[in-house]
Amino acid sequence: MIILLASAGFLAACGATMEERVQEGIDDTRAAFEAEPENANETADRTEFYLPGEYTVEDPSDENNIIVTEGGDSFVLFVNPNEAPDSQLFYELQQPLAEEWIANETFQENERFGFVTVREVAEDRFEIVASAGGVKMTTLSEESDVADNMEWMMKTVRSVDTGN
């Protein structure tokens, strides 16, 4: 009986639509934006940030462009120390792609601005951009990983202290 219930739960999770996965990701990303920043556990050049345990910082990375990998997936963390926590620069740069977004969510709290966008770039491949102030992270993600990637990416961008 326990195996049957566990199997049913697993199948229900697998049956989630893309819209449901994205909404779950948005909810979790909002919570990550509003939460206290994670403690930094990685450093690239002089930039300190949080990174989940299974992810690796690749060389060459510098304080402004940090390449992170996990398995075959790559993520780019970009840090602009000249932008304030309430900066909307990265969001404004996304505007030419606005018609292509399947998700476009902004967050504002305590004089901070952040956002997450998702757009389909190929069958089962989605570009995710998560940003807070002068820090953004981008990746291409499989549909099944979209929600999880959105959340940890926001945790990572929130963990960077640009000194502003």
Secondary structure, 3 states (H helix, E strand, C coil): CHHHHHHHHHHHHHCCCHHHHHHHHHHHHHHHHHCCCCCCCEEECCEEECCCCCCEECCCCCCCEEEEEECCEEEEEEECCCCCCCCCHHHHHHHHHHHHEEEEEEEEECCEEEEEEEEEEECCEEEEEEEECCEEEEEEEEHHHHHHHHHHHHHHHHHCCCCC
